[in-house]
Amino acid sequence: MQKKVGEKTVTVIVPDHKEIKKGTLRSIIRQSKLPREEFER
């Protein structure tokens, strides 16, 4: 996924399979700059 923020483009990788490793999920959350709680619902 990509989002244009001003002059920059922020890219977050979204894996295309059911299960992902914990570290990969943490990385996605960190890159998204969203609170962790958004992913725990």
PyMOL commands that place a pseudoatom at each C-alpha (Angstrom):
pseudoatom trace, name=CA, resn=MET, resi=1, chain=A, elem=C, hetatm=0, pos=[0.000, 0.000, 0.000]
pseudoatom trace, name=CA, resn=GLN, resi=2, chain=A, elem=C, hetatm=0, pos=[1.174, 3.502, -0.680]
pseudoatom trace, name=CA, resn=LYS, resi=3, chain=A, elem=C, hetatm=0, pos=[0.078, 6.878, 0.603]
pseudoatom trace, name=CA, resn=LYS, resi=4, chain=A, elem=C, hetatm=0, pos=[1.277, 10.242, -0.632]
pseudoatom trace, name=CA, resn=VAL, resi=5, chain=A, elem=C, hetatm=0, pos=[2.144, 12.566, 2.261]
pseudoatom trace, name=CA, resn=GLY, resi=6, chain=A, elem=C, hetatm=0, pos=[3.153, 15.956, 0.951]
pseudoatom trace, name=CA, resn=GLU, resi=7, chain=A, elem=C, hetatm=0, pos=[6.196, 15.401, -1.258]
pseudoatom trace, name=CA, resn=LYS, resi=8, chain=A, elem=C, hetatm=0, pos=[6.855, 11.891, 0.128]
pseudoatom trace, name=CA, resn=THR, resi=9, chain=A, elem=C, hetatm=0, pos=[5.275, 8.536, -0.617]
pseudoatom trace, name=CA, resn=VAL, resi=10, chain=A, elem=C, hetatm=0, pos=[4.938, 6.140, 2.319]
pseudoatom trace, name=CA, resn=THR, resi=11, chain=A, elem=C, hetatm=0, pos=[4.961, 2.440, 1.330]
pseudoatom trace, name=CA, resn=VAL, resi=12, chain=A, elem=C, hetatm=0, pos=[3.813, -0.377, 3.626]
pseudoatom trace, name=CA, resn=ILE, resi=13, chain=A, elem=C, hetatm=0, pos=[4.243, -3.991, 2.518]
pseudoatom trace, name=CA, resn=VAL, resi=14, chain=A, elem=C, hetatm=0, pos=[1.112, -6.137, 2.897]
pseudoatom trace, name=CA, resn=PRO, resi=15, chain=A, elem=C, hetatm=0, pos=[1.878, -9.889, 2.656]
pseudoatom trace, name=CA, resn=ASP, resi=16, chain=A, elem=C, hetatm=0, pos=[-0.437, -11.958, 0.447]
pseudoatom trace, name=CA, resn=HIS, resi=17, chain=A, elem=C, hetatm=0, pos=[-0.841, -15.029, 2.663]
pseudoatom trace, name=CA, resn=LYS, resi=18, chain=A, elem=C, hetatm=0, pos=[-2.868, -16.014, 5.750]
pseudoatom trace, name=CA, resn=GLU, resi=19, chain=A, elem=C, hetatm=0, pos=[-0.207, -16.114, 8.444]
pseudoatom trace, name=CA, resn=ILE, resi=20, chain=A, elem=C, hetatm=0, pos=[2.702, -13.756, 8.893]
pseudoatom trace, name=CA, resn=LYS, resi=21, chain=A, elem=C, hetatm=0, pos=[5.549, -13.769, 11.386]
pseudoatom trace, name=CA, resn=LYS, resi=22, chain=A, elem=C, hetatm=0, pos=[5.320, -11.566, 14.480]
pseudoatom trace, name=CA, resn=GLY, resi=23, chain=A, elem=C, hetatm=0, pos=[8.293, -9.487, 13.385]
pseudoatom trace, name=CA, resn=THR, resi=24, chain=A, elem=C, hetatm=0, pos=[6.694, -8.826, 10.002]
pseudoatom trace, name=CA, resn=LEU, resi=25, chain=A, elem=C, hetatm=0, pos=[3.477, -7.705, 11.671]
pseudoatom trace, name=CA, resn=ARG, resi=26, chain=A, elem=C, hetatm=0, pos=[5.384, -5.410, 14.034]
pseudoatom trace, name=CA, resn=SER, resi=27, chain=A, elem=C, hetatm=0, pos=[7.190, -3.901, 11.069]
pseudoatom trace, name=CA, resn=ILE, resi=28, chain=A, elem=C, hetatm=0, pos=[3.931, -3.281, 9.205]
pseudoatom trace, name=CA, resn=ILE, resi=29, chain=A, elem=C, hetatm=0, pos=[2.409, -1.624, 12.287]
pseudoatom trace, name=CA, resn=ARG, resi=30, chain=A, elem=C, hetatm=0, pos=[5.508, 0.534, 12.815]
pseudoatom trace, name=CA, resn=GLN, resi=31, chain=A, elem=C, hetatm=0, pos=[5.577, 1.602, 9.158]
pseudoatom trace, name=CA, resn=SER, resi=32, chain=A, elem=C, hetatm=0, pos=[1.878, 2.447, 9.184]
pseudoatom trace, name=CA, resn=LYS, resi=33, chain=A, elem=C, hetatm=0, pos=[2.429, 4.918, 12.066]
pseudoatom trace, name=CA, resn=LEU, resi=34, chain=A, elem=C, hetatm=0, pos=[-0.933, 3.858, 13.477]
pseudoatom trace, name=CA, resn=PRO, resi=35, chain=A, elem=C, hetatm=0, pos=[-1.364, 2.943, 17.149]
pseudoatom trace, name=CA, resn=ARG, resi=36, chain=A, elem=C, hetatm=0, pos=[-0.875, -0.764, 17.889]
pseudoatom trace, name=CA, resn=GLU, resi=37, chain=A, elem=C, hetatm=0, pos=[-4.370, -0.858, 19.415]
pseudoatom trace, name=CA, resn=GLU, resi=38, chain=A, elem=C, hetatm=0, pos=[-5.837, -0.304, 15.909]
pseudoatom trace, name=CA, resn=PHE, resi=39, chain=A, elem=C, hetatm=0, pos=[-4.595, -3.796, 14.996]
pseudoatom trace, name=CA, resn=GLU, resi=40, chain=A, elem=C, hetatm=0, pos=[-5.866, -5.536, 18.158]
pseudoatom trace, name=CA, resn=ARG, resi=41, chain=A, elem=C, hetatm=0, pos=[-9.579, -5.179, 17.595]
for i in range(1, 41): cmd.bond("trace and resi %d" % i, "trace and resi %d" % (i + 1))
show_as sticks, trace
zoom trace
